[in-house]
Amino acid sequence: MRLVAHDQEVCGISIQNNRVASGGNDGSVFVWNLQSEKFIHANKLHSGAVKALSWCPWKTNLLASGGGSKDHKIVFLNT
């Protein structure tokens, strides 16, 4: 399987159940359903690179993304 969406480098990924989230150097976050290979969510959430992604272990639809040195934000996304 090959998932293509980012305009720049992918800086991080996180997988939980049948979903994968990826964060890019362009500040975008993409979430896919691995069974259907379809987007669940796509958005430019950060003004800099997305350096960290993590799914919440007790609320499975909650994703946290952390921006790099140009951004300095943590964004919580209800997928």
mmCIF file as gemmi writes it, N, C-alpha and C atoms, coordinates in Angstrom:
data_model
loop_
_atom_site.group_PDB
_atom_site.id
_atom_site.type_symbol
_atom_site.label_atom_id
_atom_site.label_alt_id
_atom_site.label_comp_id
_atom_site.label_asym_id
_atom_site.label_entity_id
_atom_site.label_seq_id
_atom_site.pdbx_PDB_ins_code
_atom_site.Cartn_x
_atom_site.Cartn_y
_atom_site.Cartn_z
_atom_site.occupancy
_atom_site.B_iso_or_equiv
_atom_site.pdbx_formal_charge
_atom_site.auth_seq_id
_atom_site.auth_asym_id
_atom_site.pdbx_PDB_model_num
ATOM 1 N N . MET Axp A 1 ? 0.842 -1.166 0 1 0 ? 1 A 1
ATOM 2 C CA . MET Axp A 1 ? 0 0 0 1 0 ? 1 A 1
ATOM 3 C C . MET Axp A 1 ? 0.895 1.24 0 1 0 ? 1 A 1
ATOM 4 N N . ARG Axp A 2 ? 0.495 2.234 -0.758 1 0 ? 2 A 1
ATOM 5 C CA . ARG Axp A 2 ? 1.231 3.491 -0.818 1 0 ? 2 A 1
ATOM 6 C C . ARG Axp A 2 ? 0.228 4.634 -0.665 1 0 ? 2 A 1
ATOM 7 N N . LEU Axp A 3 ? 0.432 5.474 0.357 1 0 ? 3 A 1
ATOM 8 C CA . LEU Axp A 3 ? -0.436 6.612 0.624 1 0 ? 3 A 1
ATOM 9 C C . LEU Axp A 3 ? 0.332 7.878 0.259 1 0 ? 3 A 1
ATOM 10 N N . VAL Axp A 4 ? -0.195 8.656 -0.656 1 0 ? 4 A 1
ATOM 11 C CA . VAL Axp A 4 ? 0.503 9.839 -1.153 1 0 ? 4 A 1
ATOM 12 C C . VAL Axp A 4 ? -0.355 11.07 -0.904 1 0 ? 4 A 1
ATOM 13 N N . ALA Axp A 5 ? 0.231 12.089 -0.248 1 0 ? 5 A 1
ATOM 14 C CA . ALA Axp A 5 ? -0.523 13.322 -0.014 1 0 ? 5 A 1
ATOM 15 C C . ALA Axp A 5 ? 0.36 14.526 0.292 1 0 ? 5 A 1
ATOM 16 N N . HIS Axp A 6 ? 1.475 14.328 0.961 1 0 ? 6 A 1
ATOM 17 C CA . HIS Axp A 6 ? 2.29 15.45 1.422 1 0 ? 6 A 1
ATOM 18 C C . HIS Axp A 6 ? 3.051 16.108 0.268 1 0 ? 6 A 1
ATOM 19 N N . ASP Axp A 7 ? 3.16 17.442 0.346 1 0 ? 7 A 1
ATOM 20 C CA . ASP Axp A 7 ? 3.934 18.201 -0.635 1 0 ? 7 A 1
ATOM 21 C C . ASP Axp A 7 ? 5.415 18.211 -0.301 1 0 ? 7 A 1
ATOM 22 N N . GLN Axp A 8 ? 5.742 18.013 0.979 1 0 ? 8 A 1
ATOM 23 C CA . GLN Axp A 8 ? 7.126 18.01 1.432 1 0 ? 8 A 1
ATOM 24 C C . GLN Axp A 8 ? 7.39 16.737 2.227 1 0 ? 8 A 1
ATOM 25 N N . GLU Axp A 9 ? 8.536 16.683 2.906 1 0 ? 9 A 1
ATOM 26 C CA . GLU Axp A 9 ? 8.936 15.484 3.628 1 0 ? 9 A 1
ATOM 27 C C . GLU Axp A 9 ? 7.94 15.126 4.729 1 0 ? 9 A 1
ATOM 28 N N . VAL Axp A 10 ? 7.803 13.825 4.977 1 0 ? 10 A 1
ATOM 29 C CA . VAL Axp A 10 ? 7.011 13.324 6.096 1 0 ? 10 A 1
ATOM 30 C C . VAL Axp A 10 ? 7.926 13.298 7.311 1 0 ? 10 A 1
ATOM 31 N N . CYS Axp A 11 ? 7.487 13.958 8.391 1 0 ? 11 A 1
ATOM 32 C CA . CYS Axp A 11 ? 8.316 14.073 9.592 1 0 ? 11 A 1
ATOM 33 C C . CYS Axp A 11 ? 7.91 13.099 10.69 1 0 ? 11 A 1
ATOM 34 N N . GLY Axp A 12 ? 6.703 12.559 10.619 1 0 ? 12 A 1
ATOM 35 C CA . GLY Axp A 12 ? 6.269 11.625 11.649 1 0 ? 12 A 1
ATOM 36 C C . GLY Axp A 12 ? 5.025 10.883 11.24 1 0 ? 12 A 1
ATOM 37 N N . ILE Axp A 13 ? 4.883 9.675 11.807 1 0 ? 13 A 1
ATOM 38 C CA . ILE Axp A 13 ? 3.67 8.889 11.594 1 0 ? 13 A 1
ATOM 39 C C . ILE Axp A 13 ? 3.265 8.244 12.911 1 0 ? 13 A 1
ATOM 40 N N . SER Axp A 14 ? 1.974 7.934 13.016 1 0 ? 14 A 1
ATOM 41 C CA . SER Axp A 14 ? 1.452 7.218 14.171 1 0 ? 14 A 1
ATOM 42 C C . SER Axp A 14 ? 0.31 6.335 13.683 1 0 ? 14 A 1
ATOM 43 N N . ILE Axp A 15 ? 0.302 5.082 14.146 1 0 ? 15 A 1
ATOM 44 C CA . ILE Axp A 15 ? -0.701 4.118 13.707 1 0 ? 15 A 1
ATOM 45 C C . ILE Axp A 15 ? -1.477 3.626 14.922 1 0 ? 15 A 1
ATOM 46 N N . GLN Axp A 16 ? -2.808 3.567 14.772 1 0 ? 16 A 1
ATOM 47 C CA . GLN Axp A 16 ? -3.662 3.001 15.81 1 0 ? 16 A 1
ATOM 48 C C . GLN Axp A 16 ? -4.846 2.318 15.138 1 0 ? 16 A 1
ATOM 49 N N . ASN Axp A 17 ? -5.092 1.092 15.536 1 0 ? 17 A 1
ATOM 50 C CA . ASN Axp A 17 ? -6.173 0.296 14.95 1 0 ? 17 A 1
ATOM 51 C C . ASN Axp A 17 ? -6.024 0.294 13.431 1 0 ? 17 A 1
ATOM 52 N N . ASN Axp A 18 ? -7 0.748 12.698 1 0 ? 18 A 1
ATOM 53 C CA . ASN Axp A 18 ? -6.933 0.759 11.234 1 0 ? 18 A 1
ATOM 54 C C . ASN Axp A 18 ? -6.683 2.147 10.676 1 0 ? 18 A 1
ATOM 55 N N . ARG Axp A 19 ? -6.072 3.018 11.479 1 0 ? 19 A 1
ATOM 56 C CA . ARG Axp A 19 ? -5.815 4.391 11.027 1 0 ? 19 A 1
ATOM 57 C C . ARG Axp A 19 ? -4.341 4.721 11.139 1 0 ? 19 A 1
ATOM 58 N N . VAL Axp A 20 ? -3.89 5.528 10.195 1 0 ? 20 A 1
ATOM 59 C CA . VAL Axp A 20 ? -2.523 6.042 10.249 1 0 ? 20 A 1
ATOM 60 C C . VAL Axp A 20 ? -2.592 7.556 10.092 1 0 ? 20 A 1
ATOM 61 N N . ALA Axp A 21 ? -1.813 8.254 10.914 1 0 ? 21 A 1
ATOM 62 C CA . ALA Axp A 21 ? -1.707 9.707 10.826 1 0 ? 21 A 1
ATOM 63 C C . ALA Axp A 21 ? -0.272 10.028 10.42 1 0 ? 21 A 1
ATOM 64 N N . SER Axp A 22 ? -0.13 10.999 9.517 1 0 ? 22 A 1
ATOM 65 C CA . SER Axp A 22 ? 1.203 11.431 9.118 1 0 ? 22 A 1
ATOM 66 C C . SER Axp A 22 ? 1.282 12.948 9.192 1 0 ? 22 A 1
ATOM 67 N N . GLY Axp A 23 ? 2.436 13.426 9.609 1 0 ? 23 A 1
ATOM 68 C CA . GLY Axp A 23 ? 2.68 14.86 9.696 1 0 ? 23 A 1
ATOM 69 C C . GLY Axp A 23 ? 3.834 15.232 8.794 1 0 ? 23 A 1
ATOM 70 N N . GLY Axp A 24 ? 3.706 16.385 8.129 1 0 ? 24 A 1
ATOM 71 C CA . GLY Axp A 24 ? 4.715 16.768 7.152 1 0 ? 24 A 1
ATOM 72 C C . GLY Axp A 24 ? 5.484 18.024 7.498 1 0 ? 24 A 1
ATOM 73 N N . ASN Axp A 25 ? 6.537 18.242 6.748 1 0 ? 25 A 1
ATOM 74 C CA . ASN Axp A 25 ? 7.376 19.419 6.892 1 0 ? 25 A 1
ATOM 75 C C . ASN Axp A 25 ? 6.616 20.697 6.545 1 0 ? 25 A 1
ATOM 76 N N . ASP Axp A 26 ? 5.523 20.564 5.805 1 0 ? 26 A 1
ATOM 77 C CA . ASP Axp A 26 ? 4.712 21.719 5.406 1 0 ? 26 A 1
ATOM 78 C C . ASP Axp A 26 ? 3.646 22.083 6.44 1 0 ? 26 A 1
ATOM 79 N N . GLY Axp A 27 ? 3.604 21.406 7.59 1 0 ? 27 A 1
ATOM 80 C CA . GLY Axp A 27 ? 2.639 21.696 8.643 1 0 ? 27 A 1
ATOM 81 C C . GLY Axp A 27 ? 1.331 20.956 8.52 1 0 ? 27 A 1
ATOM 82 N N . SER Axp A 28 ? 1.22 20.073 7.553 1 0 ? 28 A 1
ATOM 83 C CA . SER Axp A 28 ? -0.042 19.364 7.332 1 0 ? 28 A 1
ATOM 84 C C . SER Axp A 28 ? -0.091 18.04 8.086 1 0 ? 28 A 1
ATOM 85 N N . VAL Axp A 29 ? -1.311 17.654 8.435 1 0 ? 29 A 1
ATOM 86 C CA . VAL Axp A 29 ? -1.584 16.376 9.085 1 0 ? 29 A 1
ATOM 87 C C . VAL Axp A 29 ? -2.629 15.65 8.246 1 0 ? 29 A 1
ATOM 88 N N . PHE Axp A 30 ? -2.34 14.408 7.896 1 0 ? 30 A 1
ATOM 89 C CA . PHE Axp A 30 ? -3.265 13.569 7.139 1 0 ? 30 A 1
ATOM 90 C C . PHE Axp A 30 ? -3.583 12.331 7.957 1 0 ? 30 A 1
ATOM 91 N N . VAL Axp A 31 ? -4.852 11.91 7.92 1 0 ? 31 A 1
ATOM 92 C CA . VAL Axp A 31 ? -5.292 10.693 8.598 1 0 ? 31 A 1
ATOM 93 C C . VAL Axp A 31 ? -6.001 9.829 7.571 1 0 ? 31 A 1
ATOM 94 N N . TRP Axp A 32 ? -5.598 8.558 7.496 1 0 ? 32 A 1
ATOM 95 C CA . TRP Axp A 32 ? -6.191 7.608 6.557 1 0 ? 32 A 1
ATOM 96 C C . TRP Axp A 32 ? -6.798 6.436 7.296 1 0 ? 32 A 1
ATOM 97 N N . ASN Axp A 33 ? -7.82 5.866 6.677 1 0 ? 33 A 1
ATOM 98 C CA . ASN Axp A 33 ? -8.342 4.575 7.077 1 0 ? 33 A 1
ATOM 99 C C . ASN Axp A 33 ? -7.571 3.54 6.258 1 0 ? 33 A 1
ATOM 100 N N . LEU Axp A 34 ? -6.865 2.646 6.913 1 0 ? 34 A 1
ATOM 101 C CA . LEU Axp A 34 ? -6.024 1.678 6.199 1 0 ? 34 A 1
ATOM 102 C C . LEU Axp A 34 ? -6.824 0.604 5.471 1 0 ? 34 A 1
ATOM 103 N N . GLN Axp A 35 ? -8.027 0.299 5.947 1 0 ? 35 A 1
ATOM 104 C CA . GLN Axp A 35 ? -8.832 -0.715 5.265 1 0 ? 35 A 1
ATOM 105 C C . GLN Axp A 35 ? -9.327 -0.201 3.916 1 0 ? 35 A 1
ATOM 106 N N . SER Axp A 36 ? -9.79 1.031 3.886 1 0 ? 36 A 1
ATOM 107 C CA . SER Axp A 36 ? -10.349 1.573 2.645 1 0 ? 36 A 1
ATOM 108 C C . SER Axp A 36 ? -9.351 2.417 1.849 1 0 ? 36 A 1
ATOM 109 N N . GLU Axp A 37 ? -8.185 2.746 2.474 1 0 ? 37 A 1
ATOM 110 C CA . GLU Axp A 37 ? -7.166 3.605 1.876 1 0 ? 37 A 1
ATOM 111 C C . GLU Axp A 37 ? -7.723 4.991 1.535 1 0 ? 37 A 1
ATOM 112 N N . LYS Axp A 38 ? -8.697 5.456 2.309 1 0 ? 38 A 1
ATOM 113 C CA . LYS Axp A 38 ? -9.339 6.758 2.098 1 0 ? 38 A 1
ATOM 114 C C . LYS Axp A 38 ? -8.929 7.731 3.193 1 0 ? 38 A 1
ATOM 115 N N . PHE Axp A 39 ? -8.927 9.035 2.819 1 0 ? 39 A 1
ATOM 116 C CA . PHE Axp A 39 ? -8.688 10.072 3.813 1 0 ? 39 A 1
ATOM 117 C C . PHE Axp A 39 ? -9.822 10.106 4.825 1 0 ? 39 A 1
ATOM 118 N N . ILE Axp A 40 ? -9.471 10.247 6.083 1 0 ? 40 A 1
ATOM 119 C CA . ILE Axp A 40 ? -10.433 10.559 7.125 1 0 ? 40 A 1
ATOM 120 C C . ILE Axp A 40 ? -10.375 12.06 7.385 1 0 ? 40 A 1
ATOM 121 N N . HIS Axp A 41 ? -9.16 12.589 7.392 1 0 ? 41 A 1
ATOM 122 C CA . HIS Axp A 41 ? -8.974 14.003 7.703 1 0 ? 41 A 1
ATOM 123 C C . HIS Axp A 41 ? -7.686 14.497 7.056 1 0 ? 41 A 1
ATOM 124 N N . ALA Axp A 42 ? -7.711 15.725 6.581 1 0 ? 42 A 1
ATOM 125 C CA . ALA Axp A 42 ? -6.515 16.38 6.043 1 0 ? 42 A 1
ATOM 126 C C . ALA Axp A 42 ? -6.616 17.861 6.362 1 0 ? 42 A 1
ATOM 127 N N . ASN Axp A 43 ? -5.565 18.412 6.945 1 0 ? 43 A 1
ATOM 128 C CA . ASN Axp A 43 ? -5.597 19.817 7.31 1 0 ? 43 A 1
ATOM 129 C C . ASN Axp A 43 ? -4.19 20.327 7.563 1 0 ? 43 A 1
ATOM 130 N N . LYS Axp A 44 ? -3.983 21.606 7.299 1 0 ? 44 A 1
ATOM 131 C CA . LYS Axp A 44 ? -2.731 22.257 7.664 1 0 ? 44 A 1
ATOM 132 C C . LYS Axp A 44 ? -2.927 22.851 9.046 1 0 ? 44 A 1
ATOM 133 N N . LEU Axp A 45 ? -2.443 22.16 10.06 1 0 ? 45 A 1
ATOM 134 C CA . LEU Axp A 45 ? -2.678 22.538 11.444 1 0 ? 45 A 1
ATOM 135 C C . LEU Axp A 45 ? -1.543 23.341 12.054 1 0 ? 45 A 1
ATOM 136 N N . HIS Axp A 46 ? -0.374 23.303 11.442 1 0 ? 46 A 1
ATOM 137 C CA . HIS Axp A 46 ? 0.806 23.937 12.035 1 0 ? 46 A 1
ATOM 138 C C . HIS Axp A 46 ? 1.458 24.894 11.036 1 0 ? 46 A 1
ATOM 139 N N . SER Axp A 47 ? 2.15 25.896 11.578 1 0 ? 47 A 1
ATOM 140 C CA . SER Axp A 47 ? 2.858 26.851 10.728 1 0 ? 47 A 1
ATOM 141 C C . SER Axp A 47 ? 4.281 26.393 10.421 1 0 ? 47 A 1
ATOM 142 N N . GLY Axp A 48 ? 4.686 25.294 10.996 1 0 ? 48 A 1
ATOM 143 C CA . GLY Axp A 48 ? 5.988 24.687 10.725 1 0 ? 48 A 1
ATOM 144 C C . GLY Axp A 48 ? 5.829 23.183 10.647 1 0 ? 48 A 1
ATOM 145 N N . ALA Axp A 49 ? 6.948 22.491 10.634 1 0 ? 49 A 1
ATOM 146 C CA . ALA Axp A 49 ? 6.937 21.032 10.506 1 0 ? 49 A 1
ATOM 147 C C . ALA Axp A 49 ? 6.215 20.369 11.672 1 0 ? 49 A 1
ATOM 148 N N . VAL Axp A 50 ? 5.533 19.267 11.384 1 0 ? 50 A 1
ATOM 149 C CA . VAL Axp A 50 ? 4.885 18.445 12.408 1 0 ? 50 A 1
ATOM 150 C C . VAL Axp A 50 ? 5.921 17.424 12.862 1 0 ? 50 A 1
ATOM 151 N N . LYS Axp A 51 ? 6.395 17.569 14.077 1 0 ? 51 A 1
ATOM 152 C CA . LYS Axp A 51 ? 7.484 16.729 14.575 1 0 ? 51 A 1
ATOM 153 C C . LYS Axp A 51 ? 7.031 15.536 15.403 1 0 ? 51 A 1
ATOM 154 N N . ALA Axp A 52 ? 5.772 15.553 15.87 1 0 ? 52 A 1
ATOM 155 C CA . ALA Axp A 52 ? 5.303 14.451 16.704 1 0 ? 52 A 1
ATOM 156 C C . ALA Axp A 52 ? 3.812 14.226 16.482 1 0 ? 52 A 1
ATOM 157 N N . LEU Axp A 53 ? 3.416 12.953 16.511 1 0 ? 53 A 1
ATOM 158 C CA . LEU Axp A 53 ? 2.007 12.55 16.408 1 0 ? 53 A 1
ATOM 159 C C . LEU Axp A 53 ? 1.768 11.416 17.39 1 0 ? 53 A 1
ATOM 160 N N . SER Axp A 54 ? 0.63 11.455 18.074 1 0 ? 54 A 1
ATOM 161 C CA . SER Axp A 54 ? 0.315 10.373 18.994 1 0 ? 54 A 1
ATOM 162 C C . SER Axp A 54 ? -1.194 10.256 19.167 1 0 ? 54 A 1
ATOM 163 N N . TRP Axp A 55 ? -1.685 9.024 19.086 1 0 ? 55 A 1
ATOM 164 C CA . TRP Axp A 55 ? -3.1 8.747 19.34 1 0 ? 55 A 1
ATOM 165 C C . TRP Axp A 55 ? -3.309 8.595 20.835 1 0 ? 55 A 1
ATOM 166 N N . CYS Axp A 56 ? -4.44 9.066 21.338 1 0 ? 56 A 1
ATOM 167 C CA . CYS Axp A 56 ? -4.807 8.915 22.745 1 0 ? 56 A 1
ATOM 168 C C . CYS Axp A 56 ? -5.153 7.449 23.003 1 0 ? 56 A 1
ATOM 169 N N . PRO Axp A 57 ? -4.575 6.826 24.038 1 0 ? 57 A 1
ATOM 170 C CA . PRO Axp A 57 ? -4.849 5.404 24.28 1 0 ? 57 A 1
ATOM 171 C C . PRO Axp A 57 ? -6.248 5.117 24.818 1 0 ? 57 A 1
ATOM 172 N N . TRP Axp A 58 ? -6.912 6.075 25.459 1 0 ? 58 A 1
ATOM 173 C CA . TRP Axp A 58 ? -8.236 5.823 26.031 1 0 ? 58 A 1
ATOM 174 C C . TRP Axp A 58 ? -9.373 6.479 25.252 1 0 ? 58 A 1
ATOM 175 N N . LYS Axp A 59 ? -9.076 7.406 24.342 1 0 ? 59 A 1
ATOM 176 C CA . LYS Axp A 59 ? -10.092 8.019 23.476 1 0 ? 59 A 1
ATOM 177 C C . LYS Axp A 59 ? -9.571 7.867 22.049 1 0 ? 59 A 1
ATOM 178 N N . THR Axp A 60 ? -9.964 6.805 21.38 1 0 ? 60 A 1
ATOM 179 C CA . THR Axp A 60 ? -9.301 6.354 20.152 1 0 ? 60 A 1
ATOM 180 C C . THR Axp A 60 ? -9.45 7.295 18.958 1 0 ? 60 A 1
ATOM 181 N N . ASN Axp A 61 ? -10.337 8.273 19.014 1 0 ? 61 A 1
ATOM 182 C CA . ASN Axp A 61 ? -10.471 9.201 17.895 1 0 ? 61 A 1
ATOM 183 C C . ASN Axp A 61 ? -9.696 10.501 18.119 1 0 ? 61 A 1
ATOM 184 N N . LEU Axp A 62 ? -8.953 10.611 19.228 1 0 ? 62 A 1
ATOM 185 C CA . LEU Axp A 62 ? -8.216 11.829 19.56 1 0 ? 62 A 1
ATOM 186 C C . LEU Axp A 62 ? -6.745 11.687 19.17 1 0 ? 62 A 1
ATOM 187 N N . LEU Axp A 63 ? -6.276 12.636 18.361 1 0 ? 63 A 1
ATOM 188 C CA . LEU Axp A 63 ? -4.894 12.649 17.881 1 0 ? 63 A 1
ATOM 189 C C . LEU Axp A 63 ? -4.236 13.942 18.339 1 0 ? 63 A 1
ATOM 190 N N . ALA Axp A 64 ? -3.035 13.85 18.876 1 0 ? 64 A 1
ATOM 191 C CA . ALA Axp A 64 ? -2.248 15.026 19.241 1 0 ? 64 A 1
ATOM 192 C C . ALA Axp A 64 ? -1.116 15.172 18.24 1 0 ? 64 A 1
ATOM 193 N N . SER Axp A 65 ? -0.893 16.409 17.779 1 0 ? 65 A 1
ATOM 194 C CA . SER Axp A 65 ? 0.23 16.675 16.876 1 0 ? 65 A 1
ATOM 195 C C . SER Axp A 65 ? 1.038 17.821 17.446 1 0 ? 65 A 1
ATOM 196 N N . GLY Axp A 66 ? 2.348 17.699 17.345 1 0 ? 66 A 1
ATOM 197 C CA . GLY Axp A 66 ? 3.246 18.717 17.885 1 0 ? 66 A 1
ATOM 198 C C . GLY Axp A 66 ? 4.076 19.353 16.785 1 0 ? 66 A 1
ATOM 199 N N . GLY Axp A 67 ? 4.098 20.686 16.778 1 0 ? 67 A 1
ATOM 200 C CA . GLY Axp A 67 ? 4.861 21.429 15.785 1 0 ? 67 A 1
ATOM 201 C C . GLY Axp A 67 ? 6.307 21.608 16.201 1 0 ? 67 A 1
ATOM 202 N N . GLY Axp A 68 ? 7.142 21.924 15.228 1 0 ? 68 A 1
ATOM 203 C CA . GLY Axp A 68 ? 8.566 22.105 15.455 1 0 ? 68 A 1
ATOM 204 C C . GLY Axp A 68 ? 8.931 23.511 15.895 1 0 ? 68 A 1
ATOM 205 N N . SER Axp A 69 ? 10.165 23.901 15.656 1 0 ? 69 A 1
ATOM 206 C CA . SER Axp A 69 ? 10.709 25.148 16.188 1 0 ? 69 A 1
ATOM 207 C C . SER Axp A 69 ? 10.057 26.407 15.632 1 0 ? 69 A 1
ATOM 208 N N . LYS Axp A 70 ? 9.442 26.346 14.463 1 0 ? 70 A 1
ATOM 209 C CA . LYS Axp A 70 ? 8.749 27.512 13.913 1 0 ? 70 A 1
ATOM 210 C C . LYS Axp A 70 ? 7.311 27.611 14.414 1 0 ? 70 A 1
ATOM 211 N N . ASP Axp A 71 ? 6.801 26.584 15.063 1 0 ? 71 A 1
ATOM 212 C CA . ASP Axp A 71 ? 5.391 26.508 15.431 1 0 ? 71 A 1
ATOM 213 C C . ASP Axp A 71 ? 5.156 26.562 16.936 1 0 ? 71 A 1
ATOM 214 N N . HIS Axp A 72 ? 5.806 25.701 17.687 1 0 ? 72 A 1
ATOM 215 C CA . HIS Axp A 72 ? 5.704 25.633 19.152 1 0 ? 72 A 1
ATOM 216 C C . HIS Axp A 72 ? 4.292 25.349 19.658 1 0 ? 72 A 1
ATOM 217 N N . LYS Axp A 73 ? 3.474 24.584 18.931 1 0 ? 73 A 1
ATOM 218 C CA . LYS Axp A 73 ? 2.103 24.285 19.345 1 0 ? 73 A 1
ATOM 219 C C . LYS Axp A 73 ? 1.869 22.787 19.426 1 0 ? 73 A 1
ATOM 220 N N . ILE Axp A 74 ? 0.953 22.412 20.314 1 0 ? 74 A 1
ATOM 221 C CA . ILE Axp A 74 ? 0.384 21.062 20.319 1 0 ? 74 A 1
ATOM 222 C C . ILE Axp A 74 ? -1.086 21.244 19.945 1 0 ? 74 A 1
ATOM 223 N N . VAL Axp A 75 ? -1.535 20.492 18.942 1 0 ? 75 A 1
ATOM 224 C CA . VAL Axp A 75 ? -2.908 20.586 18.473 1 0 ? 75 A 1
ATOM 225 C C . VAL Axp A 75 ? -3.583 19.239 18.72 1 0 ? 75 A 1
ATOM 226 N N . PHE Axp A 76 ? -4.801 19.275 19.273 1 0 ? 76 A 1
ATOM 227 C CA . PHE Axp A 76 ? -5.588 18.08 19.491 1 0 ? 76 A 1
ATOM 228 C C . PHE Axp A 76 ? -6.674 18.032 18.435 1 0 ? 76 A 1
ATOM 229 N N . LEU Axp A 77 ? -6.783 16.903 17.77 1 0 ? 77 A 1
ATOM 230 C CA . LEU Axp A 77 ? -7.687 16.756 16.644 1 0 ? 77 A 1
ATOM 231 C C . LEU Axp A 77 ? -8.638 15.595 16.903 1 0 ? 77 A 1
ATOM 232 N N . ASN Axp A 78 ? -9.948 15.86 16.847 1 0 ? 78 A 1
ATOM 233 C CA . ASN Axp A 78 ? -10.953 14.827 16.974 1 0 ? 78 A 1
ATOM 234 C C . ASN Axp A 78 ? -11.228 14.289 15.572 1 0 ? 78 A 1
ATOM 235 N N . THR Axp A 79 ? -10.72 13.106 15.277 1 0 ? 79 A 1
ATOM 236 C CA . THR Axp A 79 ? -10.841 12.552 13.936 1 0 ? 79 A 1
ATOM 237 C C . THR Axp A 79 ? -12.169 11.857 13.744 1 0 ? 79 A 1
